[in-house]
Amino acid sequence: MDTKKKKSRVWIWIVGVIVVLIVAALVLIRNAISNASQTVYASYTLASGSLETTITGSGKLESADSQTLQLPAGVTVSDVLVEAGDAVKAGDTLALLDPASLANRAAEVSSELSSLDRQIASRSTTGSVTAPVRGRVKYLPVSEGDAVLSAVSQYGALAILSSDELMQVTISSDAELALYAKVKVVWAEGEKTGRIAAKTDTGYVVTLSDNGTPYLENAQVFDGETLLGEGTLEIHAPVAVLAAGGDIEDIRVNENDLVYANNVLFTLSHEPDTASYRQALSDRTEKAALYQTLLMYQADPRLLTTNDGVVSDLFLKDNTDVAATQDSSGLSDAVTLHLGGAVKMRIDVDELDINSVSLGQAVAVTMDAFPNETFEATVTHISRIGSAAGSITTYPVEVTLTGDARLLEGMNGSAVITTTKVENVLLVPIDDTYEDAAGTYVYTRAEDGTLTRVDITLGLSDGTNAEVTGGLTAGQVIWYVDTSANSMLFPGMNYAERRMNNAQQGGVSSNGGE
């Protein structure tokens, strides 16, 4: 056979196959287009329900109930006995302070008090003399009518207060006694139980209650029936009451009275009221309080807890001075305790949402550690100071959870704040509504089967459903395009226009019903 004829027949066969394939493809495309153009509609009956809007954020749990213990700045911590995370009981020792550093710091503060006293004495004042600190009146040498300057010159003070409720007697003794051991202190008209507060080069300092204990009387100290020594009863933490001028018009207190800071002790016949004088008095009150604290730790150089809790922050180190402070009190933070009970979480809220948040709003919290539980909380603090990250500003919002022993500091979780909630309102899915230049609308079906546009007004929305505030009533049947039945639509086709055309033609196929 001729080779050229064989090649010609092969080419004819190939062309025929190609033609058949093209025809088949065209048929498939036509059928697909036909199927796609038959838009499928579904329906549902409009009903009422509830709707709420929320704001979500995440964060870590912190203690909502905590206590920060402070120590005088500059004193040396000899031993820290706890670590962060330790559980402690009320009365536990957290740290030990160096007695020498306490004595040095007390001497410094005493010198500062003396300087302030000289400043106060250099000014004349009007009105009254008040107690600089809480304390018990142990020395009251003045009388009504005394000139203030003469009294201060003669007695050293108008009165002396015991600021820590303790008296002391220093004895010489060779006995070996433990610190804080109980002893008996006896004077001419009474006796009390005391404690060994400190050891000296020659003996001991014994402290006892100041209530009813005389000042500047001789006393004997006994260990059981054994006489340890004797000495003069003195004020353990004395605070002098001074004034700068005038005459004492009225004495408002008696010896052994317990008074509080700013209680009036004396009224004066004249006294100038100046800002500098008031500032000096304020400074002295703070220094006196610091001095009182230092004396307290001199008597017992231990940092003790007053509550059960967990050590959440520790600012102390062995053999290190307590950090300096800018606080006028002279005290620095030493230990922070989580006292249990309520915990809180801080979340950051976008500037677009912050005005929707208010105190007391309900919050639902879920924790990574308890994924199947929801914990109730409320908004307890809203910061009005934001922080910017790029073009977005957020504001810290604090939510507080009720006590649950399982909720621990540092746990991660999410908080959902309910900002708005409405009940028994007409709802429509947002995806089943349509918009154009004239507004928002849905479709209902007329008696002849055609779909009819109904203009509506929407209110609150949660992103999925919206509240219908006008245009519809409960029980109406809403028609929408069932997109699950139109998956073969091709890119570039005007889907919305085809839907409208079908609606106008009454070409409705329903997989729902009225």
C-alpha positions as CSV (number, residue, x, y, z in Angstrom):
1,M,0.0,0.0,0.0
2,D,1.1,3.5,-0.7
3,T,2.7,5.1,2.4
4,K,1.2,8.4,1.6
5,K,-2.4,6.9,1.6
6,K,-1.7,5.3,5.1
7,K,-0.6,8.6,6.6
8,S,-3.7,10.3,5.2
9,R,-6.1,7.8,6.9
10,V,-4.3,8.2,10.3
11,W,-4.8,12.0,10.2
12,I,-8.5,11.6,9.3
13,W,-8.9,9.3,12.3
14,I,-7.2,11.7,14.7
15,V,-9.3,14.7,13.5
16,G,-12.4,12.6,14.0
17,V,-11.5,11.8,17.6
18,I,-10.8,15.5,18.3
19,V,-14.2,16.5,16.9
20,V,-16.0,14.0,19.0
21,L,-14.2,15.2,22.2
22,I,-15.0,18.8,21.4
23,V,-18.7,18.0,20.9
24,A,-18.8,16.1,24.2
25,A,-17.2,19.0,26.0
26,L,-19.7,21.5,24.6
27,V,-22.5,19.3,25.7
28,L,-21.1,19.1,29.2
29,I,-20.6,22.8,29.4
30,R,-24.1,23.5,28.2
31,N,-25.6,21.1,30.8
32,A,-23.5,22.7,33.5
33,I,-24.6,26.2,32.5
34,S,-28.2,25.0,32.4
35,N,-27.9,23.5,35.8
36,A,-26.2,26.5,37.2
37,S,-28.8,28.9,35.8
38,Q,-31.5,27.1,37.7
39,T,-31.0,28.9,41.0
40,V,-32.3,27.0,44.0
41,Y,-34.2,28.9,46.7
42,A,-35.0,27.9,50.3
43,S,-37.3,29.4,52.9
44,Y,-37.8,29.7,56.6
45,T,-40.3,31.2,58.9
46,L,-39.2,34.4,60.8
47,A,-39.2,34.0,64.6
48,S,-38.1,35.9,67.7
49,G,-35.0,35.2,69.8
50,S,-32.2,36.8,71.9
51,L,-29.2,38.6,70.6
52,E,-26.0,39.8,72.2
53,T,-22.8,41.5,71.2
54,T,-19.5,40.6,72.8
55,I,-15.9,41.7,73.1
56,T,-13.2,39.0,73.4
57,G,-9.7,39.2,74.9
58,S,-7.1,36.9,76.5
59,G,-4.7,37.2,79.4
60,K,-3.2,35.7,82.5
61,L,-4.7,35.4,85.9
62,E,-3.4,37.6,88.7
63,S,-4.3,37.9,92.3
64,A,-7.2,40.2,93.0
65,D,-6.6,40.1,96.7
66,S,-3.0,40.7,97.7
67,Q,-0.9,42.2,100.5
68,T,2.4,43.9,100.1
69,L,4.7,43.9,103.1
70,Q,7.3,46.7,103.4
71,L,10.6,47.2,105.2
72,P,12.6,50.3,106.0
73,A,14.8,51.2,103.0
74,G,18.5,50.8,103.7
75,V,18.4,48.1,106.3
76,T,20.3,44.8,105.6
77,V,18.4,41.6,105.1
78,S,20.6,38.8,106.5
79,D,18.5,35.8,105.5
80,V,15.5,35.3,103.1
81,L,13.6,32.2,104.2
82,V,11.0,31.9,101.4
83,E,10.9,31.8,97.7
84,A,8.3,33.0,95.2
85,G,5.5,30.4,95.0
86,D,5.8,29.3,98.6
87,A,2.6,29.0,100.7
88,V,2.9,30.7,104.1
89,K,0.7,30.9,107.2
90,A,0.0,34.0,109.4
91,G,2.9,34.4,111.8
92,D,5.5,32.7,109.5
93,T,9.0,34.3,109.3
94,L,9.8,35.5,105.8
95,A,13.2,37.1,106.4
96,L,15.7,38.1,109.1
97,L,17.1,41.6,109.4
98,D,20.6,42.6,110.5
99,P,20.4,44.2,114.0
100,A,23.4,46.4,113.4
101,S,21.9,47.9,110.2
102,L,18.6,48.5,112.1
103,A,20.4,50.4,114.9
104,N,22.4,52.5,112.4
105,R,19.3,53.4,110.4
106,A,17.3,54.2,113.6
107,A,20.1,56.5,114.6
108,E,20.0,58.3,111.2
109,V,16.2,58.8,111.5
110,S,16.5,60.0,115.1
111,S,18.9,62.6,113.9
112,E,16.5,63.7,111.2
113,L,13.8,63.9,113.8
114,S,15.9,66.2,115.9
115,S,16.6,68.4,112.9
116,L,12.8,68.7,112.2
117,D,12.2,69.4,115.9
118,R,14.6,72.4,115.6
119,Q,12.8,73.6,112.5
120,I,9.4,73.4,114.2
121,A,10.8,75.1,117.4
122,S,12.0,78.0,115.2
123,R,8.5,78.8,114.1
124,S,5.7,80.3,116.1
125,T,2.3,78.7,115.5
126,T,-1.4,79.2,116.4
127,G,-4.2,77.0,117.5
128,S,-3.3,73.6,119.0
129,V,-0.6,70.9,119.4
130,T,-1.5,67.5,118.0
131,A,0.0,64.0,118.5
132,P,2.6,63.4,115.8
133,V,2.0,59.6,115.9
134,R,-0.2,57.0,117.6
135,G,1.1,56.3,121.1
136,R,0.6,56.4,124.8
137,V,1.3,59.5,126.9
138,K,4.1,58.5,129.3
139,Y,5.5,61.9,130.3
140,L,3.3,65.0,130.8
141,P,5.3,67.6,132.9
142,V,3.5,70.8,131.9
143,S,0.6,72.7,133.4
144,E,-2.0,75.0,132.0
145,G,-0.6,78.5,131.7
146,D,3.0,77.4,131.1
147,A,4.9,79.2,128.4
148,V,5.7,76.7,125.6
149,L,9.3,77.8,125.1
150,S,10.0,77.7,128.8
151,A,8.4,74.3,129.2
152,V,10.4,72.9,126.3
153,S,13.6,74.4,127.6
154,Q,13.0,73.0,131.1
155,Y,11.5,69.5,130.3
156,G,12.8,68.9,126.8
157,A,9.2,68.4,125.5
158,L,5.6,69.2,126.3
159,A,5.0,65.5,126.5
160,I,6.6,62.2,125.5
161,L,4.7,59.4,123.8
162,S,5.5,55.7,123.7
163,S,5.0,55.0,120.0
164,D,5.2,51.2,120.0
165,E,3.3,50.4,123.2
166,L,6.5,49.2,124.9
167,M,8.7,50.2,127.8
168,Q,12.2,48.9,128.4
169,V,14.7,48.3,131.2
170,T,18.4,47.6,130.5
171,I,20.2,45.4,133.0
172,S,23.7,44.0,133.5
173,S,23.7,40.2,133.7
174,D,26.0,37.3,133.1
175,A,23.1,34.9,132.7
176,E,22.6,33.0,129.4
177,L,19.2,33.9,128.2
178,A,17.5,33.2,124.8
179,L,16.1,36.1,122.8
180,Y,12.4,36.6,123.3
181,A,12.4,34.6,126.6
182,K,9.8,35.6,129.2
183,V,11.0,37.3,132.4
184,K,9.3,39.1,135.3
185,V,9.7,42.9,135.7
186,V,8.9,44.3,139.2
187,W,8.8,47.9,140.5
188,A,7.6,49.5,143.7
189,E,3.8,49.3,143.0
190,G,3.5,46.6,140.4
191,E,4.9,44.0,138.1
192,K,4.5,42.7,134.5
193,T,5.8,40.0,132.2
194,G,8.5,41.1,129.9
195,R,10.7,39.6,127.1
196,I,14.4,39.6,126.3
197,A,14.4,41.9,123.3
198,A,18.2,42.3,122.7
199,K,21.5,41.3,124.1
200,T,24.1,44.0,125.0
201,D,27.8,43.8,125.8
202,T,27.0,43.7,129.5
203,G,23.5,42.3,129.7
204,Y,20.1,42.5,128.2
205,V,17.4,44.9,127.1
206,V,14.0,43.8,128.4
207,T,10.7,45.1,127.0
208,L,7.2,45.1,128.5
209,S,3.8,46.7,127.9
210,D,3.6,50.5,128.4
211,N,0.0,50.4,129.6
212,G,0.2,51.4,133.3
213,T,4.0,51.0,133.5
214,P,5.7,53.9,135.2
215,Y,8.3,56.1,133.6
216,L,11.8,56.6,135.1
217,E,11.2,54.3,138.1
218,N,13.6,51.6,139.2
219,A,12.7,48.1,138.3
220,Q,14.1,44.6,138.9
221,V,14.1,41.7,136.4
222,F,13.7,38.1,137.5
223,D,14.0,34.8,135.7
224,G,11.6,32.8,137.9
225,E,12.9,33.6,141.4
226,T,16.4,34.5,140.3
227,L,17.2,38.2,140.2
228,L,18.9,39.0,136.9
229,G,19.5,42.7,137.5
230,E,17.9,46.1,137.8
231,G,17.6,49.3,135.9
232,T,15.4,52.3,135.1
233,L,12.1,52.0,133.3
234,E,12.3,54.0,130.0
235,I,10.2,54.5,126.9
236,H,11.2,52.0,124.2
237,A,10.3,54.2,121.3
238,P,9.9,57.7,122.6
239,V,8.4,60.5,120.5
240,A,8.6,64.1,121.8
241,V,5.7,66.5,121.4
242,L,7.0,70.0,120.8
243,A,5.6,73.4,119.8
244,A,7.3,76.7,119.0
245,G,5.6,79.4,121.0
246,G,2.6,80.6,122.9
247,D,1.1,79.6,126.2
248,I,-0.6,76.4,127.1
249,E,-4.3,77.2,127.4
250,D,-5.8,73.7,127.8
251,I,-4.4,70.2,128.4
252,R,-6.6,67.6,126.7
253,V,-4.9,64.4,127.9
254,N,-3.6,62.7,130.9
255,E,-0.6,60.4,131.5
256,N,-1.2,56.8,130.3
257,D,-3.8,58.0,127.8
258,L,-3.7,56.3,124.4
259,V,-3.8,58.9,121.6
260,Y,-3.8,58.8,117.8
261,A,-2.0,60.8,115.2
262,N,-3.4,64.3,114.9
263,N,-5.4,64.1,118.2
264,V,-5.3,67.5,119.9
265,L,-3.1,67.3,123.1
266,F,-2.9,71.0,123.9
267,T,-4.5,74.2,122.9
268,L,-2.3,77.4,122.8
269,S,-3.2,81.0,123.3
270,H,-1.4,82.0,120.0
271,E,0.3,80.2,117.2
272,P,1.0,81.2,113.5
273,D,-0.4,78.9,110.7
274,T,2.2,78.8,107.9
275,A,2.7,76.4,105.0
276,S,6.3,75.8,106.1
277,Y,5.2,74.9,109.6
278,R,2.5,72.5,108.4
279,Q,5.1,70.8,106.1
280,A,7.6,70.4,108.9
281,L,4.9,68.8,111.0
282,S,3.9,66.5,108.2
283,D,7.5,65.5,107.6
284,R,8.0,64.9,111.3
285,T,5.0,62.6,111.5
286,E,6.3,60.5,108.7
287,K,9.8,60.3,110.2
288,A,8.3,59.4,113.6
289,A,6.3,56.6,112.0
290,L,9.5,55.3,110.3
291,Y,11.4,55.5,113.5
292,Q,8.7,53.6,115.3
293,T,8.9,50.9,112.6
294,L,12.7,50.7,113.0
295,L,12.4,50.3,116.8
296,M,9.8,47.6,116.3
297,Y,12.2,45.6,114.1
298,Q,15.1,46.3,116.6
299,A,12.9,44.6,119.2
300,D,12.2,41.7,116.9
301,P,14.3,41.6,113.7
302,R,11.9,39.4,111.7
303,L,9.6,40.0,108.8
304,L,6.5,38.2,109.7
305,T,3.3,37.4,107.8
306,T,-0.1,38.6,109.1
307,N,-2.2,36.5,106.7
308,D,-2.2,33.1,105.1
309,G,-1.2,33.3,101.4
310,V,1.3,32.5,98.6
311,V,4.4,34.5,97.9
312,S,3.8,36.0,94.5
313,D,6.6,38.6,94.4
314,L,9.9,38.7,96.4
315,F,12.0,41.8,96.4
316,L,14.7,40.7,98.9
317,K,18.0,38.9,98.7
318,D,20.3,37.4,101.3
319,N,22.9,39.9,102.7
320,T,21.5,42.8,100.6
321,D,20.1,46.1,101.7
322,V,16.4,46.8,101.2
323,A,16.1,48.9,98.0
324,A,15.9,52.7,98.2
325,T,12.5,54.3,97.7
326,Q,11.1,57.6,96.5
327,D,8.2,57.2,98.9
328,S,8.3,59.8,101.7
329,S,7.4,57.1,104.2
330,G,10.9,55.6,103.9
331,L,9.5,52.1,103.3
332,S,10.1,49.8,100.3
333,D,8.2,46.8,99.1
334,A,9.6,43.6,100.4
335,V,7.1,40.8,99.7
336,T,3.8,40.5,97.9
337,L,1.4,37.8,99.0
338,H,-1.5,36.4,97.0
339,L,-4.1,36.0,99.7
340,G,-6.3,33.6,97.7
341,G,-10.0,34.1,96.9
342,A,-10.7,36.2,93.9
343,V,-8.4,36.4,90.8
344,K,-8.4,38.9,88.0
345,M,-7.5,39.0,84.3
346,R,-6.4,42.0,82.2
347,I,-7.4,42.1,78.6
348,D,-6.8,44.8,76.0
349,V,-9.8,46.3,74.3
350,D,-9.7,48.0,70.9
351,E,-10.4,51.7,70.9
352,L,-13.4,51.1,68.7
353,D,-15.0,48.9,71.4
354,I,-13.8,50.5,74.6
355,N,-16.9,52.8,75.0
356,S,-19.1,49.8,74.9
357,V,-17.5,48.4,78.1
358,S,-18.8,49.5,81.5
359,L,-18.2,48.5,85.1
360,G,-20.3,45.6,86.3
361,Q,-20.8,44.0,82.8
362,A,-21.0,40.2,82.8
363,V,-18.0,38.3,81.6
364,A,-17.6,34.6,80.7
365,V,-14.1,33.3,81.2
366,T,-12.6,30.1,79.8
367,M,-9.3,28.7,81.0
368,D,-6.8,26.7,79.0
369,A,-6.5,24.4,82.0
370,F,-10.2,23.8,82.1
371,P,-11.4,23.9,78.5
372,N,-14.9,22.5,79.2
373,E,-15.8,25.0,81.9
374,T,-16.9,28.6,81.9
375,F,-16.2,30.8,84.9
376,E,-18.4,33.9,85.8
377,A,-16.7,37.3,86.1
378,T,-17.5,41.0,86.0
379,V,-15.7,44.1,84.7
380,T,-14.1,45.8,87.7
381,H,-11.7,48.3,86.2
382,I,-11.4,50.2,82.9
383,S,-8.3,52.1,82.2
384,R,-8.6,55.4,80.4
385,I,-4.9,55.4,79.4
386,G,-4.3,53.5,76.1
387,S,-1.2,52.1,74.5
388,A,-0.6,52.3,70.8
389,A,0.7,49.5,68.6
390,G,1.0,50.9,65.0
391,S,-2.3,52.4,64.1
392,I,-4.3,50.6,66.8
393,T,-4.8,51.8,70.3
394,T,-6.0,49.5,73.0
395,Y,-7.1,50.0,76.6
396,P,-6.6,47.7,79.6
397,V,-9.8,46.3,81.1
398,E,-9.8,44.2,84.3
399,V,-12.2,41.5,85.0
400,T,-12.5,39.7,88.3
401,L,-13.5,36.1,88.9
402,T,-15.2,34.7,92.0
403,G,-13.0,32.6,94.2
404,D,-12.1,29.1,93.0
405,A,-9.2,27.3,94.5
406,R,-8.3,25.7,91.2
407,L,-7.6,29.1,89.6
408,L,-4.0,30.0,90.0
409,E,-1.9,33.0,89.2
410,G,-0.3,32.7,85.7
411,M,-3.0,30.5,84.2
412,N,-4.0,31.5,80.6
413,G,-7.5,32.1,79.5
414,S,-10.0,34.1,77.4
415,A,-12.7,36.5,78.5
416,V,-15.9,37.3,76.6
417,I,-17.6,40.6,77.7
418,T,-21.3,40.8,76.9
419,T,-21.7,44.5,75.9
420,T,-25.3,44.4,74.8
421,K,-28.1,41.8,75.1
422,V,-31.7,42.0,73.8
423,E,-34.5,39.4,74.4
424,N,-37.5,38.4,72.4
425,V,-36.6,40.4,69.2
426,L,-37.3,39.4,65.6
427,L,-34.1,38.0,64.0
428,V,-32.9,37.5,60.5
429,P,-29.6,35.9,59.3
430,I,-27.4,38.6,57.8
431,D,-26.4,36.4,54.9
432,D,-30.1,36.2,53.9
433,T,-30.4,40.0,53.6
434,Y,-29.4,42.0,50.5
435,E,-28.4,45.7,50.0
436,D,-28.5,48.2,47.2
437,A,-28.6,51.9,46.9
438,A,-32.2,51.9,48.1
439,G,-31.4,50.1,51.4
440,T,-31.6,46.6,52.9
441,Y,-34.2,44.1,51.8
442,V,-35.3,40.4,51.9
443,Y,-37.6,38.3,49.7
444,T,-41.1,37.0,50.4
445,R,-43.2,35.0,47.9
446,A,-46.4,36.4,46.3
447,E,-49.5,34.3,45.7
448,D,-48.5,33.8,42.0
449,G,-45.2,32.3,43.1
450,T,-43.0,35.2,42.2
451,L,-40.5,36.6,44.8
452,T,-41.2,40.0,46.2
453,R,-38.8,42.5,47.6
454,V,-39.5,43.7,51.1
455,D,-37.5,46.7,52.5
456,I,-36.5,46.2,56.1
457,T,-34.7,48.1,58.9
458,L,-32.0,46.4,61.0
459,G,-30.9,47.1,64.5
460,L,-28.4,45.3,66.7
461,S,-26.2,42.7,65.0
462,D,-23.8,40.1,66.3
463,G,-22.2,39.5,62.9
464,T,-24.4,36.4,62.2
465,N,-27.9,37.5,63.0
466,A,-29.5,41.0,63.1
467,E,-32.4,42.4,64.9
468,V,-35.3,43.4,62.6
469,T,-36.7,46.7,63.8
470,G,-39.1,47.4,60.8
471,G,-40.6,45.9,57.6
472,L,-41.3,42.3,58.9
473,T,-43.4,40.5,61.5
474,A,-43.0,37.2,63.2
475,G,-44.4,34.3,61.2
476,Q,-43.5,35.7,57.7
477,V,-41.7,33.3,55.3
478,I,-38.4,34.6,54.0
479,W,-36.9,33.2,50.8
480,Y,-33.2,33.1,50.1
481,V,-30.8,31.6,47.6
482,D,-29.6,28.2,48.7
483,T,-25.9,28.5,47.8
484,S,-25.2,24.9,48.6
485,A,-27.3,24.0,45.6
486,N,-25.5,26.4,43.3
487,S,-21.9,25.3,43.6
488,M,-21.4,25.0,39.9
489,L,-21.7,28.8,39.2
490,F,-18.8,30.0,37.1
491,P,-16.5,32.9,37.9
492,G,-17.4,36.1,36.2
493,M,-21.2,35.4,35.9
494,N,-23.6,38.0,37.4
495,Y,-25.1,35.8,40.1
496,A,-27.1,38.6,41.7
497,E,-28.7,39.6,38.3
498,R,-29.6,36.0,37.5
499,R,-31.2,35.6,40.8
500,M,-33.3,38.7,40.3
501,N,-34.4,37.5,36.8
502,N,-35.5,34.1,38.1
503,A,-37.4,35.8,40.9
504,Q,-39.2,38.0,38.4
505,Q,-40.0,35.0,36.3
506,G,-41.4,33.1,39.2
507,G,-38.9,30.3,38.5
508,V,-38.7,29.1,42.1
509,S,-37.6,25.6,43.1
510,S,-37.8,25.1,46.9
511,N,-36.1,22.6,49.2
512,G,-37.9,24.4,52.0
513,G,-41.5,25.2,52.3
514,E,-44.1,27.5,53.7
